[in-house]
Amino acid sequence: MIVYNVTIQVDHDIEKEWLEWMNTVHIPDVLATGCFLEGRISRLMVDDETGITFSIQYTLENMQKLEEYQEKYAQRLQKEHADRYENKFVAFRTVMEVVGKHLPG
């Protein structure tokens, strides 16, 4: 399993509107591509004067699904976000492979 992680810091003044838009528009649009199994958004539990940091994690079956997303959909979806929140965020992306999963008990 692959995890596509987007770490993004948003300005304090857009946090509530940005989070609402991410949960009701952007993340559902990303999932609607059919490339991902699920998506999750988390807020980092740190105080930072420059902004509020979130991690959006999408899971995929394999790297081929990520390549499909990047080739067909990523540019448009990232542009929608960038146009809407120009100069109000910074972001970087990482790709991870799940090499173990553990449950209690």
Backbone atoms as SQL, in Angstrom:
CREATE TABLE atoms (id INTEGER PRIMARY KEY, chain TEXT, resi INTEGER, resn TEXT, atom TEXT, x REAL, y REAL, z REAL);
INSERT INTO atoms VALUES
  (1, 'A', 1, 'MET', 'N', 0.844, -1.172, 0.000),
  (2, 'A', 1, 'MET', 'CA', 0.000, 0.000, 0.000),
  (3, 'A', 1, 'MET', 'C', 0.893, 1.240, 0.000),
  (4, 'A', 2, 'ILE', 'N', 0.428, 2.270, -0.679),
  (5, 'A', 2, 'ILE', 'CA', 1.146, 3.531, -0.823),
  (6, 'A', 2, 'ILE', 'C', 0.359, 4.635, -0.115),
  (7, 'A', 3, 'VAL', 'N', 1.077, 5.545, 0.540),
  (8, 'A', 3, 'VAL', 'CA', 0.473, 6.726, 1.147),
  (9, 'A', 3, 'VAL', 'C', 1.046, 7.952, 0.452),
  (10, 'A', 4, 'TYR', 'N', 0.166, 8.762, -0.095),
  (11, 'A', 4, 'TYR', 'CA', 0.517, 10.041, -0.725),
  (12, 'A', 4, 'TYR', 'C', 0.165, 11.110, 0.296),
  (13, 'A', 5, 'ASN', 'N', 1.177, 11.794, 0.807),
  (14, 'A', 5, 'ASN', 'CA', 0.998, 12.762, 1.886),
  (15, 'A', 5, 'ASN', 'C', 1.238, 14.175, 1.365),
  (16, 'A', 6, 'VAL', 'N', 0.304, 15.068, 1.667),
  (17, 'A', 6, 'VAL', 'CA', 0.454, 16.486, 1.353),
  (18, 'A', 6, 'VAL', 'C', 0.495, 17.224, 2.684),
  (19, 'A', 7, 'THR', 'N', 1.636, 17.834, 2.993),
  (20, 'A', 7, 'THR', 'CA', 1.764, 18.653, 4.189),
  (21, 'A', 7, 'THR', 'C', 1.604, 20.093, 3.751),
  (22, 'A', 8, 'ILE', 'N', 0.701, 20.806, 4.417),
  (23, 'A', 8, 'ILE', 'CA', 0.383, 22.162, 3.984),
  (24, 'A', 8, 'ILE', 'C', 0.204, 23.069, 5.196),
  (25, 'A', 9, 'GLN', 'N', 0.826, 24.223, 5.120),
  (26, 'A', 9, 'GLN', 'CA', 0.643, 25.234, 6.162),
  (27, 'A', 9, 'GLN', 'C', -0.167, 26.375, 5.558),
  (28, 'A', 10, 'VAL', 'N', -1.264, 26.726, 6.239),
  (29, 'A', 10, 'VAL', 'CA', -2.138, 27.788, 5.750),
  (30, 'A', 10, 'VAL', 'C', -2.101, 28.960, 6.727),
  (31, 'A', 11, 'ASP', 'N', -2.308, 30.143, 6.198),
  (32, 'A', 11, 'ASP', 'CA', -2.361, 31.335, 7.029),
  (33, 'A', 11, 'ASP', 'C', -3.517, 31.231, 8.018),
  (34, 'A', 12, 'HIS', 'N', -3.324, 31.807, 9.199),
  (35, 'A', 12, 'HIS', 'CA', -4.349, 31.769, 10.244),
  (36, 'A', 12, 'HIS', 'C', -5.689, 32.326, 9.760),
  (37, 'A', 13, 'ASP', 'N', -5.652, 33.377, 8.956),
  (38, 'A', 13, 'ASP', 'CA', -6.899, 34.060, 8.573),
  (39, 'A', 13, 'ASP', 'C', -7.770, 33.273, 7.598),
  (40, 'A', 14, 'ILE', 'N', -7.254, 32.197, 7.016),
  (41, 'A', 14, 'ILE', 'CA', -8.074, 31.395, 6.099),
  (42, 'A', 14, 'ILE', 'C', -8.367, 30.006, 6.635),
  (43, 'A', 15, 'GLU', 'N', -7.900, 29.679, 7.824),
  (44, 'A', 15, 'GLU', 'CA', -7.982, 28.306, 8.331),
  (45, 'A', 15, 'GLU', 'C', -9.385, 27.709, 8.244),
  (46, 'A', 16, 'LYS', 'N', -10.375, 28.368, 8.813),
  (47, 'A', 16, 'LYS', 'CA', -11.724, 27.784, 8.856),
  (48, 'A', 16, 'LYS', 'C', -12.321, 27.607, 7.472),
  (49, 'A', 17, 'GLU', 'N', -12.210, 28.626, 6.621),
  (50, 'A', 17, 'GLU', 'CA', -12.764, 28.541, 5.266),
  (51, 'A', 17, 'GLU', 'C', -12.011, 27.489, 4.459),
  (52, 'A', 18, 'TRP', 'N', -10.676, 27.456, 4.594),
  (53, 'A', 18, 'TRP', 'CA', -9.848, 26.482, 3.877),
  (54, 'A', 18, 'TRP', 'C', -10.221, 25.055, 4.283),
  (55, 'A', 19, 'LEU', 'N', -10.343, 24.813, 5.591),
  (56, 'A', 19, 'LEU', 'CA', -10.657, 23.472, 6.072),
  (57, 'A', 19, 'LEU', 'C', -12.039, 23.021, 5.589),
  (58, 'A', 20, 'GLU', 'N', -12.990, 23.930, 5.597),
  (59, 'A', 20, 'GLU', 'CA', -14.332, 23.619, 5.081),
  (60, 'A', 20, 'GLU', 'C', -14.263, 23.253, 3.599),
  (61, 'A', 21, 'TRP', 'N', -13.533, 24.042, 2.813),
  (62, 'A', 21, 'TRP', 'CA', -13.404, 23.783, 1.379),
  (63, 'A', 21, 'TRP', 'C', -12.685, 22.460, 1.120),
  (64, 'A', 22, 'MET', 'N', -11.640, 22.195, 1.892),
  (65, 'A', 22, 'MET', 'CA', -10.917, 20.929, 1.719),
  (66, 'A', 22, 'MET', 'C', -11.835, 19.737, 1.986),
  (67, 'A', 23, 'ASN', 'N', -12.608, 19.806, 3.064),
  (68, 'A', 23, 'ASN', 'CA', -13.463, 18.675, 3.453),
  (69, 'A', 23, 'ASN', 'C', -14.686, 18.502, 2.566),
  (70, 'A', 24, 'THR', 'N', -15.181, 19.577, 1.983),
  (71, 'A', 24, 'THR', 'CA', -16.421, 19.470, 1.196),
  (72, 'A', 24, 'THR', 'C', -16.199, 19.503, -0.311),
  (73, 'A', 25, 'VAL', 'N', -15.050, 20.017, -0.759),
  (74, 'A', 25, 'VAL', 'CA', -14.814, 20.139, -2.201),
  (75, 'A', 25, 'VAL', 'C', -13.543, 19.411, -2.632),
  (76, 'A', 26, 'HIS', 'N', -12.401, 19.863, -2.151),
  (77, 'A', 26, 'HIS', 'CA', -11.130, 19.378, -2.706),
  (78, 'A', 26, 'HIS', 'C', -10.885, 17.889, -2.455),
  (79, 'A', 27, 'ILE', 'N', -10.948, 17.460, -1.207),
  (80, 'A', 27, 'ILE', 'CA', -10.683, 16.045, -0.932),
  (81, 'A', 27, 'ILE', 'C', -11.708, 15.148, -1.629),
  (82, 'A', 28, 'PRO', 'N', -13.008, 15.475, -1.603),
  (83, 'A', 28, 'PRO', 'CA', -13.953, 14.659, -2.390),
  (84, 'A', 28, 'PRO', 'C', -13.619, 14.642, -3.891),
  (85, 'A', 29, 'ASP', 'N', -13.144, 15.763, -4.436),
  (86, 'A', 29, 'ASP', 'CA', -12.751, 15.789, -5.852),
  (87, 'A', 29, 'ASP', 'C', -11.556, 14.876, -6.112),
  (88, 'A', 30, 'VAL', 'N', -10.587, 14.880, -5.206),
  (89, 'A', 30, 'VAL', 'CA', -9.422, 13.992, -5.354),
  (90, 'A', 30, 'VAL', 'C', -9.873, 12.534, -5.298),
  (91, 'A', 31, 'LEU', 'N', -10.721, 12.212, -4.342),
  (92, 'A', 31, 'LEU', 'CA', -11.191, 10.830, -4.218),
  (93, 'A', 31, 'LEU', 'C', -12.049, 10.409, -5.407),
  (94, 'A', 32, 'ALA', 'N', -12.755, 11.353, -6.009),
  (95, 'A', 32, 'ALA', 'CA', -13.604, 11.053, -7.164),
  (96, 'A', 32, 'ALA', 'C', -12.808, 10.629, -8.397),
  (97, 'A', 33, 'THR', 'N', -11.495, 10.839, -8.390),
  (98, 'A', 33, 'THR', 'CA', -10.671, 10.386, -9.521),
  (99, 'A', 33, 'THR', 'C', -10.640, 8.871, -9.614),
  (100, 'A', 34, 'GLY', 'N', -10.962, 8.192, -8.525),
  (101, 'A', 34, 'GLY', 'CA', -10.927, 6.737, -8.512),
  (102, 'A', 34, 'GLY', 'C', -9.552, 6.152, -8.280),
  (103, 'A', 35, 'CYS', 'N', -8.568, 6.993, -8.040),
  (104, 'A', 35, 'CYS', 'CA', -7.192, 6.520, -7.846),
  (105, 'A', 35, 'CYS', 'C', -6.901, 6.123, -6.398),
  (106, 'A', 36, 'PHE', 'N', -7.678, 6.649, -5.460),
  (107, 'A', 36, 'PHE', 'CA', -7.368, 6.485, -4.044),
  (108, 'A', 36, 'PHE', 'C', -8.390, 5.621, -3.329),
  (109, 'A', 37, 'LEU', 'N', -7.940, 4.957, -2.270),
  (110, 'A', 37, 'LEU', 'CA', -8.812, 4.130, -1.448),
  (111, 'A', 37, 'LEU', 'C', -9.514, 4.957, -0.379),
  (112, 'A', 38, 'GLU', 'N', -8.796, 5.935, 0.184),
  (113, 'A', 38, 'GLU', 'CA', -9.372, 6.801, 1.208),
  (114, 'A', 38, 'GLU', 'C', -8.494, 8.036, 1.383),
  (115, 'A', 39, 'GLY', 'N', -9.053, 9.010, 2.059),
  (116, 'A', 39, 'GLY', 'CA', -8.311, 10.221, 2.380),
  (117, 'A', 39, 'GLY', 'C', -8.551, 10.595, 3.829),
  (118, 'A', 40, 'ARG', 'N', -7.582, 11.266, 4.415),
  (119, 'A', 40, 'ARG', 'CA', -7.669, 11.685, 5.817),
  (120, 'A', 40, 'ARG', 'C', -6.943, 13.010, 5.959),
  (121, 'A', 41, 'ILE', 'N', -7.494, 13.918, 6.767),
  (122, 'A', 41, 'ILE', 'CA', -6.839, 15.188, 7.029),
  (123, 'A', 41, 'ILE', 'C', -6.643, 15.323, 8.532),
  (124, 'A', 42, 'SER', 'N', -5.442, 15.734, 8.918),
  (125, 'A', 42, 'SER', 'CA', -5.104, 15.903, 10.330),
  (126, 'A', 42, 'SER', 'C', -4.422, 17.251, 10.519),
  (127, 'A', 43, 'ARG', 'N', -4.628, 17.825, 11.703),
  (128, 'A', 43, 'ARG', 'CA', -3.943, 19.073, 12.047),
  (129, 'A', 43, 'ARG', 'C', -2.765, 18.736, 12.949),
  (130, 'A', 44, 'LEU', 'N', -1.588, 19.293, 12.650),
  (131, 'A', 44, 'LEU', 'CA', -0.441, 19.105, 13.519),
  (132, 'A', 44, 'LEU', 'C', -0.674, 19.855, 14.823),
  (133, 'A', 45, 'MET', 'N', -0.356, 19.239, 15.919),
  (134, 'A', 45, 'MET', 'CA', -0.610, 19.791, 17.244),
  (135, 'A', 45, 'MET', 'C', 0.591, 20.621, 17.711),
  (136, 'A', 46, 'VAL', 'N', 0.843, 21.703, 16.999),
  (137, 'A', 46, 'VAL', 'CA', 1.937, 22.615, 17.340),
  (138, 'A', 46, 'VAL', 'C', 1.440, 24.045, 17.218),
  (139, 'A', 47, 'ASP', 'N', 2.001, 24.913, 18.029),
  (140, 'A', 47, 'ASP', 'CA', 1.717, 26.337, 17.913),
  (141, 'A', 47, 'ASP', 'C', 2.751, 26.948, 16.991),
  (142, 'A', 48, 'ASP', 'N', 2.296, 27.658, 15.985),
  (143, 'A', 48, 'ASP', 'CA', 3.198, 28.277, 15.027),
  (144, 'A', 48, 'ASP', 'C', 2.624, 29.619, 14.616),
  (145, 'A', 49, 'GLU', 'N', 3.384, 30.659, 14.794),
  (146, 'A', 49, 'GLU', 'CA', 2.922, 32.003, 14.456),
  (147, 'A', 49, 'GLU', 'C', 2.706, 32.196, 12.959),
  (148, 'A', 50, 'THR', 'N', 3.410, 31.411, 12.137),
  (149, 'A', 50, 'THR', 'CA', 3.342, 31.627, 10.693),
  (150, 'A', 50, 'THR', 'C', 2.122, 30.991, 10.046),
  (151, 'A', 51, 'GLY', 'N', 1.482, 30.030, 10.724),
  (152, 'A', 51, 'GLY', 'CA', 0.310, 29.403, 10.139),
  (153, 'A', 51, 'GLY', 'C', -0.034, 28.109, 10.838),
  (154, 'A', 52, 'ILE', 'N', -1.034, 27.438, 10.313),
  (155, 'A', 52, 'ILE', 'CA', -1.520, 26.180, 10.869),
  (156, 'A', 52, 'ILE', 'C', -1.193, 25.081, 9.861),
  (157, 'A', 53, 'THR', 'N', -0.602, 24.001, 10.361),
  (158, 'A', 53, 'THR', 'CA', -0.120, 22.942, 9.483),
  (159, 'A', 53, 'THR', 'C', -1.046, 21.733, 9.527),
  (160, 'A', 54, 'PHE', 'N', -1.339, 21.226, 8.345),
  (161, 'A', 54, 'PHE', 'CA', -2.188, 20.052, 8.175),
  (162, 'A', 54, 'PHE', 'C', -1.439, 19.003, 7.363),
  (163, 'A', 55, 'SER', 'N', -1.830, 17.755, 7.562),
  (164, 'A', 55, 'SER', 'CA', -1.345, 16.647, 6.753),
  (165, 'A', 55, 'SER', 'C', -2.556, 15.969, 6.132),
  (166, 'A', 56, 'ILE', 'N', -2.559, 15.903, 4.807),
  (167, 'A', 56, 'ILE', 'CA', -3.622, 15.187, 4.107),
  (168, 'A', 56, 'ILE', 'C', -2.989, 13.920, 3.560),
  (169, 'A', 57, 'GLN', 'N', -3.536, 12.773, 3.957),
  (170, 'A', 57, 'GLN', 'CA', -2.976, 11.497, 3.533),
  (171, 'A', 57, 'GLN', 'C', -4.004, 10.717, 2.728),
  (172, 'A', 58, 'TYR', 'N', -3.575, 10.326, 1.551),
  (173, 'A', 58, 'TYR', 'CA', -4.401, 9.515, 0.658),
  (174, 'A', 58, 'TYR', 'C', -3.735, 8.156, 0.507),
  (175, 'A', 59, 'THR', 'N', -4.502, 7.080, 0.591),
  (176, 'A', 59, 'THR', 'CA', -3.935, 5.753, 0.392),
  (177, 'A', 59, 'THR', 'C', -4.286, 5.241, -0.996),
  (178, 'A', 60, 'LEU', 'N', -3.337, 4.493, -1.560),
  (179, 'A', 60, 'LEU', 'CA', -3.481, 3.919, -2.901),
  (180, 'A', 60, 'LEU', 'C', -3.061, 2.457, -2.874),
  (181, 'A', 61, 'GLU', 'N', -3.572, 1.695, -3.814),
  (182, 'A', 61, 'GLU', 'CA', -3.200, 0.286, -3.912),
  (183, 'A', 61, 'GLU', 'C', -1.746, 0.108, -4.328),
  (184, 'A', 62, 'ASN', 'N', -1.282, 0.954, -5.266),
  (185, 'A', 62, 'ASN', 'CA', 0.057, 0.765, -5.822),
  (186, 'A', 62, 'ASN', 'C', 0.539, 2.053, -6.490),
  (187, 'A', 63, 'MET', 'N', 1.787, 2.041, -6.914),
  (188, 'A', 63, 'MET', 'CA', 2.386, 3.225, -7.545),
  (189, 'A', 63, 'MET', 'C', 1.740, 3.542, -8.896),
  (190, 'A', 64, 'GLN', 'N', 1.206, 2.561, -9.578),
  (191, 'A', 64, 'GLN', 'CA', 0.544, 2.815, -10.851),
  (192, 'A', 64, 'GLN', 'C', -0.646, 3.751, -10.667),
  (193, 'A', 65, 'LYS', 'N', -1.379, 3.583, -9.568),
  (194, 'A', 65, 'LYS', 'CA', -2.508, 4.476, -9.288),
  (195, 'A', 65, 'LYS', 'C', -2.030, 5.901, -9.025),
  (196, 'A', 66, 'LEU', 'N', -0.897, 6.044, -8.347),
  (197, 'A', 66, 'LEU', 'CA', -0.349, 7.378, -8.115),
  (198, 'A', 66, 'LEU', 'C', 0.096, 8.006, -9.431),
  (199, 'A', 67, 'GLU', 'N', 0.743, 7.223, -10.266),
  (200, 'A', 67, 'GLU', 'CA', 1.164, 7.736, -11.578),
  (201, 'A', 67, 'GLU', 'C', -0.040, 8.162, -12.408),
  (202, 'A', 68, 'GLU', 'N', -1.111, 7.391, -12.360),
  (203, 'A', 68, 'GLU', 'CA', -2.342, 7.751, -13.072),
  (204, 'A', 68, 'GLU', 'C', -2.881, 9.085, -12.555),
  (205, 'A', 69, 'TYR', 'N', -2.929, 9.235, -11.231),
  (206, 'A', 69, 'TYR', 'CA', -3.398, 10.485, -10.644),
  (207, 'A', 69, 'TYR', 'C', -2.524, 11.657, -11.091),
  (208, 'A', 70, 'GLN', 'N', -1.226, 11.482, -11.020),
  (209, 'A', 70, 'GLN', 'CA', -0.319, 12.570, -11.374),
  (210, 'A', 70, 'GLN', 'C', -0.409, 12.937, -12.854),
  (211, 'A', 71, 'GLU', 'N', -0.597, 11.953, -13.706),
  (212, 'A', 71, 'GLU', 'CA', -0.668, 12.214, -15.142),
  (213, 'A', 71, 'GLU', 'C', -2.001, 12.841, -15.568),
  (214, 'A', 72, 'LYS', 'N', -3.098, 12.392, -14.973),
  (215, 'A', 72, 'LYS', 'CA', -4.417, 12.793, -15.445),
  (216, 'A', 72, 'LYS', 'C', -5.095, 13.898, -14.640),
  (217, 'A', 73, 'TYR', 'N', -4.813, 13.986, -13.341),
  (218, 'A', 73, 'TYR', 'CA', -5.637, 14.838, -12.472),
  (219, 'A', 73, 'TYR', 'C', -4.888, 15.860, -11.619),
  (220, 'A', 74, 'ALA', 'N', -3.674, 15.552, -11.211),
  (221, 'A', 74, 'ALA', 'CA', -2.987, 16.361, -10.196),
  (222, 'A', 74, 'ALA', 'C', -2.830, 17.823, -10.605),
  (223, 'A', 75, 'GLN', 'N', -2.421, 18.072, -11.818),
  (224, 'A', 75, 'GLN', 'CA', -2.174, 19.455, -12.235),
  (225, 'A', 75, 'GLN', 'C', -3.431, 20.316, -12.091),
  (226, 'A', 76, 'ARG', 'N', -4.568, 19.828, -12.550),
  (227, 'A', 76, 'ARG', 'CA', -5.813, 20.592, -12.470),
  (228, 'A', 76, 'ARG', 'C', -6.242, 20.828, -11.029),
  (229, 'A', 77, 'LEU', 'N', -6.203, 19.769, -10.206),
  (230, 'A', 77, 'LEU', 'CA', -6.651, 19.892, -8.824),
  (231, 'A', 77, 'LEU', 'C', -5.719, 20.785, -7.999),
  (232, 'A', 78, 'GLN', 'N', -4.430, 20.665, -8.229),
  (233, 'A', 78, 'GLN', 'CA', -3.479, 21.521, -7.519),
  (234, 'A', 78, 'GLN', 'C', -3.619, 22.977, -7.957),
  (235, 'A', 79, 'LYS', 'N', -3.909, 23.198, -9.231),
  (236, 'A', 79, 'LYS', 'CA', -4.096, 24.567, -9.722),
  (237, 'A', 79, 'LYS', 'C', -5.339, 25.199, -9.107),
  (238, 'A', 80, 'GLU', 'N', -6.419, 24.432, -8.978),
  (239, 'A', 80, 'GLU', 'CA', -7.632, 24.961, -8.339),
  (240, 'A', 80, 'GLU', 'C', -7.317, 25.457, -6.928),
  (241, 'A', 81, 'HIS', 'N', -6.558, 24.657, -6.188),
  (242, 'A', 81, 'HIS', 'CA', -6.176, 25.039, -4.829),
  (243, 'A', 81, 'HIS', 'C', -5.270, 26.265, -4.847),
  (244, 'A', 82, 'ALA', 'N', -4.273, 26.252, -5.703),
  (245, 'A', 82, 'ALA', 'CA', -3.313, 27.363, -5.760),
  (246, 'A', 82, 'ALA', 'C', -3.989, 28.669, -6.165),
  (247, 'A', 83, 'ASP', 'N', -4.906, 28.598, -7.120),
  (248, 'A', 83, 'ASP', 'CA', -5.618, 29.812, -7.553),
  (249, 'A', 83, 'ASP', 'C', -6.516, 30.355, -6.443),
  (250, 'A', 84, 'ARG', 'N', -7.153, 29.471, -5.729),
  (251, 'A', 84, 'ARG', 'CA', -8.085, 29.889, -4.671),
  (252, 'A', 84, 'ARG', 'C', -7.356, 30.495, -3.467),
  (253, 'A', 85, 'TYR', 'N', -6.179, 29.954, -3.135),
  (254, 'A', 85, 'TYR', 'CA', -5.466, 30.372, -1.919),
  (255, 'A', 85, 'TYR', 'C', -4.072, 30.938, -2.218),
  (256, 'A', 86, 'GLU', 'N', -3.959, 31.622, -3.309),
  (257, 'A', 86, 'GLU', 'CA', -2.682, 32.201, -3.741),
  (258, 'A', 86, 'GLU', 'C', -2.042, 33.022, -2.620),
  (259, 'A', 87, 'ASN', 'N', -0.766, 32.749, -2.371),
  (260, 'A', 87, 'ASN', 'CA', 0.043, 33.450, -1.362),
  (261, 'A', 87, 'ASN', 'C', -0.457, 33.267, 0.066),
  (262, 'A', 88, 'LYS', 'N', -1.286, 32.257, 0.309),
  (263, 'A', 88, 'LYS', 'CA', -1.826, 32.012, 1.649),
  (264, 'A', 88, 'LYS', 'C', -1.431, 30.637, 2.194),
  (265, 'A', 89, 'PHE', 'N', -0.546, 29.917, 1.496),
  (266, 'A', 89, 'PHE', 'CA', -0.166, 28.578, 1.933),
  (267, 'A', 89, 'PHE', 'C', 1.202, 28.195, 1.368),
  (268, 'A', 90, 'VAL', 'N', 1.806, 27.210, 2.002),
  (269, 'A', 90, 'VAL', 'CA', 2.972, 26.521, 1.454),
  (270, 'A', 90, 'VAL', 'C', 2.696, 25.030, 1.602),
  (271, 'A', 91, 'ALA', 'N', 3.168, 24.233, 0.654),
  (272, 'A', 91, 'ALA', 'CA', 2.883, 22.804, 0.679),
  (273, 'A', 91, 'ALA', 'C', 4.060, 22.011, 0.129),
  (274, 'A', 92, 'PHE', 'N', 4.173, 20.781, 0.611),
  (275, 'A', 92, 'PHE', 'CA', 5.092, 19.835, -0.016),
  (276, 'A', 92, 'PHE', 'C', 4.475, 18.451, 0.061),
  (277, 'A', 93, 'ARG', 'N', 4.908, 17.601, -0.851),
  (278, 'A', 93, 'ARG', 'CA', 4.325, 16.274, -0.984),
  (279, 'A', 93, 'ARG', 'C', 5.378, 15.196, -0.771),
  (280, 'A', 94, 'THR', 'N', 4.960, 14.090, -0.157),
  (281, 'A', 94, 'THR', 'CA', 5.830, 12.930, 0.013),
  (282, 'A', 94, 'THR', 'C', 5.039, 11.678, -0.326),
  (283, 'A', 95, 'VAL', 'N', 5.754, 10.651, -0.729),
  (284, 'A', 95, 'VAL', 'CA', 5.151, 9.358, -1.043),
  (285, 'A', 95, 'VAL', 'C', 5.824, 8.323, -0.150),
  (286, 'A', 96, 'MET', 'N', 5.003, 7.511, 0.515),
  (287, 'A', 96, 'MET', 'CA', 5.515, 6.495, 1.426),
  (288, 'A', 96, 'MET', 'C', 4.934, 5.139, 1.092),
  (289, 'A', 97, 'GLU', 'N', 5.704, 4.105, 1.346),
  (290, 'A', 97, 'GLU', 'CA', 5.224, 2.741, 1.197),
  (291, 'A', 97, 'GLU', 'C', 4.978, 2.166, 2.598),
  (292, 'A', 98, 'VAL', 'N', 3.798, 1.612, 2.806),
  (293, 'A', 98, 'VAL', 'CA', 3.488, 0.961, 4.077),
  (294, 'A', 98, 'VAL', 'C', 4.205, -0.388, 4.079),
  (295, 'A', 99, 'VAL', 'N', 5.066, -0.603, 5.073),
  (296, 'A', 99, 'VAL', 'CA', 5.826, -1.846, 5.137),
  (297, 'A', 99, 'VAL', 'C', 5.419, -2.704, 6.331),
  (298, 'A', 100, 'GLY', 'N', 4.454, -2.239, 7.102),
  (299, 'A', 100, 'GLY', 'CA', 3.934, -3.032, 8.217),
  (300, 'A', 100, 'GLY', 'C', 2.726, -2.326, 8.815),
  (301, 'A', 101, 'LYS', 'N', 1.817, -3.119, 9.351),
  (302, 'A', 101, 'LYS', 'CA', 0.637, -2.569, 10.021),
  (303, 'A', 101, 'LYS', 'C', 0.413, -3.408, 11.273),
  (304, 'A', 102, 'HIS', 'N', 0.158, -2.726, 12.384),
  (305, 'A', 102, 'HIS', 'CA', 0.018, -3.428, 13.654),
  (306, 'A', 102, 'HIS', 'C', -1.247, -2.977, 14.351),
  (307, 'A', 103, 'LEU', 'N', -1.949, -3.919, 14.919),
  (308, 'A', 103, 'LEU', 'CA', -3.160, -3.652, 15.683),
  (309, 'A', 103, 'LEU', 'C', -2.959, -4.158, 17.103),
  (310, 'A', 104, 'PRO', 'N', -3.584, -3.521, 18.078),
  (311, 'A', 104, 'PRO', 'CA', -3.420, -4.002, 19.443),
  (312, 'A', 104, 'PRO', 'C', -4.057, -5.380, 19.644),
  (313, 'A', 105, 'GLY', 'N', -3.520, -6.100, 20.612),
  (314, 'A', 105, 'GLY', 'CA', -4.103, -7.392, 20.956),
  (315, 'A', 105, 'GLY', 'C', -3.467, -8.480, 20.250);
